[in-house]
Amino acid sequence: MDHIAIDVGGRKSFVCVRSEGGEILESKSVETDALGRFLRKREKSRVLMETCAESFSIADEALRLGHDVRVIPSAKVRVLGVGHHGIKTDRRDAEVLSEVSTRINLKGVHIPSAQARELKAKLSARDALVGCKVALINNCRGILRGQRIRIRASTAKSFVKAVRSKFAGRGLATPVELDRSLTCILALAEQIREADLELAEFSKSHEICRRLRSVPGVGSVTSVAYLATIDEVQRFEGAHALESYVGVVPGEDSSSDRVRRTAITKAGPQRLRRLLVQAAWVALLRRPSDPMVQWARRIAIKRGKNVAVVALARKLAGILFAMWRDGTDYDPCCGAARPPTDTPTMN
């Protein structure tokens, strides 16, 4: 089997093909859009590339052609020697990656399905809209504080209304610089509402999302993000493996006789981790009688509310995993219902 390493670029990519024995068979620059035609002419090979915006679409095409595809994390390729001694060129990167592949069976990241990538794009676009709205509101608040005006409002619409009413009550027109921002805030709020409706409709129609939404605190956005991020639940050995992937498990800084636990690792998908923490807060505030919330409240008494919320977020990640894996609905008494078969349950 040949080893084909591709240093992917926006317009042009560099390809290095090595034999099993490590001999360079071909090394040249190829138009990125023509990579599919190049791979079609090659016999089934191992195709390697670094993670980037185009890598997964190229991986899809290579997989359809029957190649063994490995998408290597950017952080990992540095350890393998890419960019070593401050020398980094497209040719050198491709040659180094292909050479390492002939010696080591490199493991790549999970290649998400087309549905997962589409859902991630929708979530990313929604995050961008929310970020713009929050930035504009904070900017308006800063301007208003300069005039000793403070606005208390829980929604974008009520904030805009309160600002305009404040100036109208003083017999003044809203300053132009503020009014522009207020108009944009309303437009962004409407776009976010439409994005939320789209995600809600999908989560109601998708069986897995519908099941996940039965867990306290988990809404349409969290369920869709969980589905898109995990993609294939079978790739995790158990709940702890998934919790570690999401980054809600404690870290460790131990050496010799010293054993020291640290805060959560925060490794992995930031969006899903943030949404799970938000879901934990919602469950803590709105479902006080739920057994898992009562468990978190006991932790809060001993170690504080923030620690309890993170612990509950970790438990939520495990419960959602078990429900998806076993095809069960949420059972408040045991987190996830016991599966009807001999499949091991989550501890």
C-alpha positions as CSV (number, residue, x, y, z in Angstrom):
1,M,0.0,0.0,0.0
2,D,1.3,3.4,-1.0
3,H,1.3,6.4,1.5
4,I,-0.1,9.6,0.0
5,A,0.4,12.7,2.2
6,I,-1.3,15.9,1.2
7,D,-0.4,19.4,2.4
8,V,-3.8,21.0,1.7
9,G,-3.9,24.6,0.6
10,G,-6.8,26.9,-0.4
11,R,-5.8,26.9,-4.1
12,K,-2.9,24.5,-4.5
13,S,-1.9,21.5,-2.4
14,F,1.4,19.5,-2.4
15,V,1.2,15.7,-2.7
16,C,4.0,13.3,-1.7
17,V,3.5,9.6,-2.6
18,R,5.8,7.0,-0.9
19,S,6.0,3.3,-1.3
20,E,5.6,0.9,1.7
21,G,9.4,0.9,1.9
22,G,9.7,4.6,2.1
23,E,10.8,5.5,-1.4
24,I,9.3,8.7,-2.9
25,L,7.3,7.7,-6.0
26,E,5.8,11.1,-6.8
27,S,6.1,14.6,-5.3
28,K,4.3,17.5,-6.9
29,S,1.9,20.4,-6.6
30,V,-1.8,19.8,-7.5
31,E,-4.7,22.1,-7.7
32,T,-6.8,21.5,-4.6
33,D,-10.0,21.2,-6.7
34,A,-8.2,18.5,-8.8
35,L,-7.2,16.3,-5.8
36,G,-10.2,14.0,-6.5
37,R,-9.0,13.3,-10.1
38,F,-5.4,12.7,-8.8
39,L,-6.6,10.2,-6.2
40,R,-8.9,8.5,-8.7
41,K,-5.8,7.5,-10.7
42,R,-4.1,5.9,-7.8
43,E,-4.5,2.4,-6.5
44,K,-6.0,2.1,-3.0
45,S,-3.6,3.8,-0.7
46,R,-3.3,5.4,2.8
47,V,-4.2,9.1,2.4
48,L,-3.0,11.5,5.1
49,M,-3.6,15.2,5.6
50,E,-3.6,17.7,8.4
51,T,-6.9,19.1,9.8
52,C,-8.1,22.2,8.0
53,A,-11.2,23.7,6.5
54,E,-11.0,21.6,3.3
55,S,-9.7,18.3,4.8
56,F,-13.0,16.6,5.6
57,S,-14.5,17.2,2.1
58,I,-11.3,15.9,0.6
59,A,-11.5,12.9,3.0
60,D,-15.1,12.2,1.9
61,E,-13.9,12.0,-1.8
62,A,-11.0,9.8,-0.9
63,L,-13.1,7.4,1.1
64,R,-15.6,7.1,-1.8
65,L,-12.6,6.1,-4.0
66,G,-11.8,3.3,-1.5
67,H,-8.7,4.9,0.1
68,D,-7.7,4.5,3.8
69,V,-8.0,8.1,5.0
70,R,-6.3,9.5,8.1
71,V,-6.9,13.2,9.1
72,I,-4.2,14.1,11.6
73,P,-4.8,16.8,14.2
74,S,-2.7,19.9,13.7
75,A,-1.2,19.7,17.2
76,K,0.0,16.1,16.5
77,V,1.8,16.8,13.2
78,R,4.1,19.2,15.0
79,V,5.2,16.4,17.3
80,L,5.8,14.2,14.2
81,G,8.3,16.7,12.8
82,V,6.2,19.0,10.6
83,G,7.8,22.4,10.8
84,H,10.9,21.0,12.6
85,H,13.8,23.5,13.2
86,G,11.6,26.3,11.9
87,I,11.7,25.0,8.4
88,K,8.2,24.7,7.0
89,T,7.3,24.4,3.3
90,D,4.4,22.5,1.6
91,R,6.9,20.0,0.1
92,R,8.7,19.4,3.3
93,D,5.5,19.0,5.3
94,A,4.0,16.4,2.8
95,E,7.3,14.5,2.7
96,V,7.6,14.4,6.5
97,L,4.1,13.2,7.0
98,S,4.3,10.5,4.3
99,E,7.6,9.3,5.8
100,V,6.2,9.0,9.3
101,S,3.2,7.1,7.9
102,T,5.5,4.4,6.5
103,R,6.9,3.7,10.0
104,I,3.9,4.4,12.2
105,N,0.3,3.4,12.0
106,L,-1.0,7.0,12.5
107,K,-4.5,7.4,13.9
108,G,-6.6,10.3,12.6
109,V,-9.5,12.2,14.1
110,H,-13.1,11.1,13.6
111,I,-14.3,12.1,10.1
112,P,-17.8,13.6,10.8
113,S,-20.8,12.7,8.6
114,A,-22.3,15.1,6.2
115,Q,-25.2,15.7,8.5
116,A,-22.9,16.4,11.5
117,R,-21.0,19.0,9.4
118,E,-24.2,20.6,8.3
119,L,-25.5,20.9,11.8
120,K,-22.1,22.2,13.1
121,A,-22.3,24.9,10.4
122,K,-25.8,25.9,11.6
123,L,-24.6,26.0,15.2
124,S,-21.5,28.0,14.3
125,A,-23.5,30.5,12.3
126,R,-25.9,30.9,15.3
127,D,-23.0,31.4,17.7
128,A,-21.6,34.2,15.5
129,L,-25.0,35.9,15.5
130,V,-25.3,35.6,19.3
131,G,-21.7,36.9,19.7
132,C,-22.5,40.0,17.5
133,K,-25.6,40.7,19.4
134,V,-23.9,40.5,22.8
135,A,-21.0,42.7,21.6
136,L,-23.4,45.4,20.4
137,I,-25.5,45.3,23.6
138,N,-22.3,45.6,25.7
139,N,-21.1,48.5,23.5
140,C,-24.4,50.3,24.0
141,R,-24.3,49.8,27.7
142,G,-20.8,51.3,27.8
143,I,-21.9,54.4,25.9
144,L,-25.0,54.7,28.2
145,R,-22.9,54.4,31.3
146,G,-20.9,57.4,30.1
147,Q,-24.2,59.4,30.4
148,R,-25.0,57.7,33.8
149,I,-27.8,55.7,32.2
150,R,-28.2,52.1,33.3
151,I,-30.7,49.7,31.6
152,R,-32.1,46.6,33.1
153,A,-33.4,44.3,30.5
154,S,-33.5,40.5,30.0
155,T,-34.0,40.3,26.3
156,A,-32.7,42.2,23.2
157,K,-36.1,43.5,22.4
158,S,-36.8,44.8,25.9
159,F,-33.3,46.4,26.0
160,V,-33.9,48.3,22.7
161,K,-37.3,49.4,23.9
162,A,-35.9,50.5,27.3
163,V,-33.1,52.6,25.7
164,R,-35.4,54.4,23.3
165,S,-38.0,55.0,26.1
166,K,-35.3,56.4,28.3
167,F,-34.3,59.1,25.8
168,A,-38.0,59.7,24.8
169,G,-38.8,60.3,28.5
170,R,-36.2,63.1,28.6
171,G,-37.7,64.6,25.4
172,L,-34.6,63.7,23.4
173,A,-34.0,61.7,20.2
174,T,-32.0,58.5,20.5
175,P,-28.4,59.4,19.5
176,V,-27.6,58.3,16.0
177,E,-24.6,56.1,17.0
178,L,-26.9,54.3,19.5
179,D,-29.8,54.0,17.2
180,R,-27.7,52.2,14.5
181,S,-26.7,49.6,17.0
182,L,-30.2,49.2,18.4
183,T,-31.5,48.6,14.9
184,C,-28.8,45.9,14.3
185,I,-29.6,44.3,17.7
186,L,-33.2,43.9,16.7
187,A,-32.3,42.4,13.3
188,L,-29.8,40.0,14.9
189,A,-32.4,39.0,17.5
190,E,-34.8,38.1,14.7
191,Q,-32.2,36.1,12.9
192,I,-31.3,34.2,16.1
193,R,-35.0,33.5,16.7
194,E,-35.3,32.0,13.2
195,A,-32.2,29.9,13.7
196,D,-33.6,28.6,17.0
197,L,-36.9,27.7,15.3
198,E,-35.0,25.8,12.6
199,L,-33.0,23.9,15.2
200,A,-36.1,23.2,17.3
201,E,-38.0,21.8,14.3
202,F,-35.0,19.5,13.5
203,S,-34.7,18.3,17.1
204,K,-38.4,17.5,17.3
205,S,-38.3,15.5,14.1
206,H,-35.0,13.6,14.9
207,E,-35.5,10.6,17.1
208,I,-32.2,10.9,19.0
209,C,-32.6,14.6,19.7
210,R,-36.2,14.1,20.8
211,R,-35.0,11.5,23.3
212,L,-32.2,13.7,24.6
213,R,-34.5,16.6,25.1
214,S,-36.4,14.7,27.7
215,V,-33.5,15.2,30.1
216,P,-34.0,18.2,32.4
217,G,-32.1,21.3,31.1
218,V,-31.5,19.9,27.7
219,G,-33.2,21.9,24.9
220,S,-33.1,21.9,21.1
221,V,-29.7,23.7,20.8
222,T,-28.0,21.4,23.3
223,S,-29.5,18.2,21.8
224,V,-28.5,19.2,18.2
225,A,-25.0,20.2,19.4
226,Y,-24.6,16.8,21.2
227,L,-25.8,14.9,18.1
228,A,-23.5,16.9,15.7
229,T,-20.4,16.6,18.0
230,I,-20.7,13.0,19.0
231,D,-22.0,11.9,15.5
232,E,-21.3,8.2,16.1
233,V,-21.9,7.1,19.7
234,Q,-20.3,3.7,19.1
235,R,-16.8,5.3,18.8
236,F,-16.7,5.8,22.6
237,E,-16.1,2.8,24.8
238,G,-18.2,4.2,27.6
239,A,-19.6,7.2,29.4
240,H,-16.2,8.1,30.9
241,A,-14.5,8.1,27.5
242,L,-17.1,10.6,26.2
243,E,-16.9,12.8,29.3
244,S,-13.1,12.9,28.8
245,Y,-13.5,13.8,25.2
246,V,-15.8,16.7,26.1
247,G,-13.3,17.9,28.7
248,V,-15.5,17.8,31.8
249,V,-13.3,15.4,33.8
250,P,-10.7,16.5,36.3
251,G,-7.1,17.0,35.1
252,E,-4.1,15.7,37.0
253,D,-0.6,17.1,37.8
254,S,1.1,14.3,39.6
255,S,4.8,13.4,39.9
256,S,6.6,10.8,42.0
257,D,4.8,10.6,45.4
258,R,2.8,13.8,44.8
259,V,-0.7,13.3,43.5
260,R,-2.6,16.4,42.6
261,R,-6.0,16.7,40.9
262,T,-6.7,19.9,39.0
263,A,-9.7,21.6,37.4
264,I,-11.5,20.0,34.5
265,T,-9.3,19.5,31.4
266,K,-11.5,21.6,29.0
267,A,-10.2,19.5,26.2
268,G,-12.3,18.8,23.2
269,P,-15.4,20.6,21.8
270,Q,-15.8,24.0,23.6
271,R,-19.4,24.6,22.3
272,L,-20.8,21.3,23.6
273,R,-19.0,21.8,27.0
274,R,-20.5,25.3,27.3
275,L,-24.0,24.1,26.4
276,L,-23.8,21.2,28.9
277,V,-22.9,23.6,31.7
278,Q,-25.8,25.9,30.7
279,A,-28.1,22.9,30.7
280,A,-26.9,22.0,34.2
281,W,-27.7,25.5,35.4
282,V,-31.2,25.3,33.9
283,A,-31.8,21.9,35.5
284,L,-30.5,23.2,38.9
285,L,-32.9,26.2,38.8
286,R,-36.0,24.7,37.2
287,R,-36.0,21.0,38.3
288,P,-35.1,21.0,42.0
289,S,-37.0,17.8,42.7
290,D,-35.1,15.7,40.1
291,P,-32.8,13.1,41.7
292,M,-29.7,14.1,39.7
293,V,-30.4,17.8,40.6
294,Q,-30.7,16.8,44.3
295,W,-27.4,15.0,43.9
296,A,-25.8,18.1,42.6
297,R,-27.3,20.2,45.4
298,R,-25.6,17.9,48.0
299,I,-22.3,18.6,46.2
300,A,-23.0,22.3,46.3
301,I,-23.4,22.3,50.1
302,K,-19.9,20.7,50.5
303,R,-18.0,22.3,47.6
304,G,-20.0,25.2,46.2
305,K,-22.5,25.8,43.5
306,N,-19.9,26.2,40.6
307,V,-18.3,22.8,41.3
308,A,-21.8,21.2,41.6
309,V,-22.8,22.6,38.2
310,V,-19.7,21.3,36.5
311,A,-20.3,17.9,38.2
312,L,-23.9,17.9,36.9
313,A,-22.7,18.8,33.4
314,R,-20.4,15.8,33.5
315,K,-23.3,13.6,34.7
316,L,-25.5,15.0,31.9
317,A,-22.9,14.1,29.3
318,G,-22.9,10.5,30.6
319,I,-26.7,10.2,30.8
320,L,-27.1,11.5,27.3
321,F,-24.5,9.0,26.1
322,A,-26.3,6.1,27.8
323,M,-29.7,7.1,26.4
324,W,-28.4,7.4,22.9
325,R,-26.4,4.1,23.1
326,D,-29.2,2.1,24.6
327,G,-32.1,3.7,22.8
328,T,-33.8,4.6,26.1
329,D,-35.8,7.6,27.4
330,Y,-34.8,9.5,30.5
331,D,-35.8,8.0,33.8
332,P,-35.4,10.3,36.8
333,C,-34.8,7.4,39.2
334,C,-31.7,6.1,37.4
335,G,-30.6,8.8,35.0
336,A,-31.2,6.5,31.9
337,A,-33.5,3.5,31.8
338,R,-31.9,0.1,32.0
339,P,-31.5,-1.3,28.5
340,P,-33.7,-4.2,27.5
341,T,-30.7,-6.3,26.5
342,D,-27.5,-7.4,28.2
343,T,-25.7,-4.2,27.2
344,P,-23.8,-2.9,30.2
345,T,-25.3,0.2,31.8
346,M,-23.5,3.4,32.7
347,N,-22.2,3.5,36.3
